[in-house]
Amino acid sequence: MKNKEVIKTLFFSIFTAFILRYIGVSIVWESLKITKDNFHKNLIDITEYQKKIAQHLYLEITVMFVLPFVAAILFYFFARINLRSKYNFLIFIVLFTILYSLSYILIGYVNKLSN
């Protein structure tokens, strides 16, 4: 592996973690809060509330687990990452997953400390 390729992957995984943390916190949680407030003000019934919560859960799962790997696959092909191995793509995905998970946890920890 070249150091340049690992650094590209590191910066991309940190950038992806920041973007997805922002999407998860600001968009998904705010929409859940609005749905909860509407339910408690009796503007929607329980079945509608459950449907909206399920939709938000699916959206959050997609944001957390599908979007990063779609972005990583696109980045892999457009940035022409060359890790000089027979299993080049698998090494990239494993490296990206580890770095992305660590970045996401670290961002959450730093955010918790700042509040």
Number of C-alpha atoms within 10 A of each C-alpha: 11 10 9 12 15 17 11 13 23 18 15 18 25 20 15 21 23 17 13 19 19 12 15 17 12 11 13 16 14 12 15 17 11 11 20 16 13 14 16 11 9 10 11 14 11 10 9 13 17 13 11 16 16 12 13 18 14 12 13 19 13 12 16 17 11 11 14 20 16 11 13 19 15 12 15 17 11 9 12 10 18 16 17 10 10 8 9 14 16 11 15 20 16 11 15 23 16 14 19 24 14 15 21 21 14 14 16 14 11 10 10 9 8 7 5
